[in-house]
């Protein structure tokens, strides 16, 4: 956790001290436990800017692994706390202190069915693959 996206200048070089540009969203933690299928969380979060809704975050569950959630609304918000509503409902219950990662949203996915095997030996080809959230 706490990974930031790090990128160089447009010419591929870093700053003179070797540092890169850093960015990404905040990492928060749940301030209270939440039950399986909950759609609201109270967060301790250090906000540079207020949440507006639509932000994605990840919770790494012990059994289900990395799962992504999207904020649908903000019920309360201060500079260091927020209560948010999100979708889909929690895949597993969480405990107080659970990490809520806005910096690097991700989700465990699996391939849906078989990939299209209709590839032609032409100059340009197309292939299709579809991923769905892992069970």
C-alpha positions as a printed NumPy array, in Angstrom:
array([[  0.   ,   0.   ,   0.   ],
       [  1.01 ,   3.601,  -0.364],
       [  2.29 ,   3.029,  -3.897],
       [  2.288,   6.175,  -5.969],
       [  2.385,   6.514,  -9.704],
       [  5.871,   7.769, -10.565],
       [  6.666,   9.226, -13.966],
       [  9.611,  11.107, -15.522],
       [  9.597,  14.301, -17.569],
       [  8.226,  13.988, -21.128],
       [ 11.749,  13.274, -22.436],
       [ 12.083,  10.283, -20.069],
       [ 14.513,  11.944, -17.651],
       [ 13.993,  12.415, -13.896],
       [ 14.721,  15.543, -11.855],
       [ 18.417,  16.288, -11.243],
       [ 18.265,  14.405,  -7.918],
       [ 16.8  ,  11.305,  -9.614],
       [ 13.292,  11.883,  -8.264],
       [ 10.203,  11.419, -10.441],
       [  6.828,  13.141, -10.448],
       [  4.539,  11.419,  -7.933],
       [  0.79 ,  11.345,  -7.82 ],
       [ -2.2  ,   9.304,  -6.844],
       [ -5.057,   9.485,  -4.46 ],
       [ -5.157,   9.095,  -0.704],
       [ -4.948,   5.904,   1.293],
       [ -7.629,   5.787,   3.959],
       [ -8.739,   3.404,   6.678],
       [-12.153,   2.35 ,   7.891],
       [-12.966,   3.887,  11.279],
       [-15.587,   1.257,  12.123],
       [-16.278,  -2.338,  11.117],
       [-18.672,  -2.924,   8.202],
       [-20.748,  -6.036,   7.557],
       [-20.876,  -8.196,   4.442],
       [-23.009,  -6.42 ,   1.782],
       [-22.639,  -2.993,   3.479],
       [-22.82 ,   0.01 ,   1.134],
       [-21.545,   2.727,   3.466],
       [-18.178,   3.297,   5.162],
       [-16.793,   5.787,   7.647],
       [-13.206,   6.645,   6.702],
       [-10.199,   8.312,   8.267],
       [ -8.616,   9.991,   5.253],
       [ -6.123,  12.785,   4.599],
       [ -7.763,  14.717,   1.775],
       [ -5.865,  17.185,  -0.387],
       [ -9.177,  17.906,  -2.127],
       [-12.726,  16.913,  -1.197],
       [-14.229,  13.711,  -2.535],
       [-16.896,  14.449,  -5.155],
       [-18.278,  10.986,  -5.898],
       [-17.253,   8.647,  -8.692],
       [-13.843,   7.859,  -7.158],
       [-12.704,   4.22 ,  -7.199],
       [-11.029,   2.484,  -4.263],
       [ -9.76 ,  -0.985,  -3.416],
       [-10.135,  -3.09 ,  -0.317],
       [ -7.987,  -6.229,  -0.112],
       [-10.208,  -8.81 ,   1.562],
       [ -8.662, -11.843,   3.316],
       [-10.632, -14.383,   1.23 ],
       [-11.843, -12.5  ,  -1.876],
       [ -8.595, -10.582,  -2.476],
       [ -8.466,  -7.176,  -4.171],
       [-11.933,  -5.795,  -4.929],
       [-12.843,  -2.43 ,  -6.445],
       [-15.66 ,  -0.17 ,  -5.271],
       [-16.999,   3.124,  -6.638],
       [-18.228,   6.019,  -4.489],
       [-21.858,   6.902,  -5.23 ],
       [-22.248,   9.649,  -2.663],
       [-20.679,  11.446,   0.265],
       [-22.801,  11.746,   3.399],
       [-20.291,  13.677,   5.561],
       [-16.83 ,  15.052,   4.929],
       [-14.097,  16.957,   6.766],
       [-10.396,  17.458,   5.989],
       [ -9.507,  14.13 ,   7.637],
       [-12.697,  12.027,   7.597],
       [-15.569,  11.058,   5.324],
       [-18.633,   8.846,   5.325],
       [-19.295,   7.491,   1.839],
       [-21.86 ,   5.346,   0.025],
       [-20.491,   2.999,  -2.635],
       [-21.294,   0.187,  -5.065],
       [-21.2  ,  -2.758,  -5.278],
       [-21.886,  -3.937,  -1.713],
       [-18.896,  -5.241,   0.288],
       [-17.797,  -8.728,  -0.786],
       [-16.602,  -9.477,   2.769],
       [-17.06 ,  -7.86 ,   6.155],
       [-14.218,  -5.555,   7.195],
       [-12.765,  -4.533,  10.541],
       [-11.982,  -1.054,  11.85 ],
       [ -8.58 ,  -0.002,  10.565],
       [ -8.933,  -1.857,   7.234],
       [ -6.993,  -0.108,   4.444],
       [ -9.07 ,   1.638,   1.767],
       [ -6.761,   2.396,  -1.18 ],
       [ -7.646,   5.259,  -3.526],
       [ -4.086,   5.508,  -4.954],
       [ -4.061,   2.317,  -6.977],
       [ -7.607,   0.97 ,  -7.531],
       [ -7.574,  -2.629,  -8.724],
       [ -9.764,  -5.728,  -8.803],
       [ -9.139,  -9.466,  -9.111],
       [-10.514, -10.54 , -12.515],
       [-10.893, -13.789, -14.484],
       [-11.423, -14.432, -18.17 ],
       [-15.09 , -14.77 , -19.157],
       [-15.399, -17.86 , -21.305],
       [-12.918, -18.498, -24.071],
       [-11.079, -15.837, -26.017],
       [-12.084, -15.335, -29.619],
       [ -9.847, -17.48 , -31.796],
       [-10.907, -15.975, -35.119],
       [ -7.616, -14.357, -36.003],
       [ -6.632, -13.914, -39.612],
       [ -3.158, -13.532, -41.053],
       [ -3.789, -10.068, -42.399],
       [ -1.942,  -6.851, -41.89 ],
       [ -4.236,  -5.947, -38.99 ],
       [ -6.01 ,  -8.497, -36.844],
       [ -8.462,  -8.349, -34.024],
       [ -8.961, -10.583, -31.039],
       [-11.499, -10.251, -28.261],
       [-11.204, -11.172, -24.618],
       [-13.554, -10.244, -21.808],
       [-12.774, -10.136, -18.105],
       [-15.234, -10.305, -15.207],
       [-14.71 ,  -9.944, -11.484],
       [-13.469, -13.184,  -9.884],
       [-16.019, -15.047,  -7.769]])
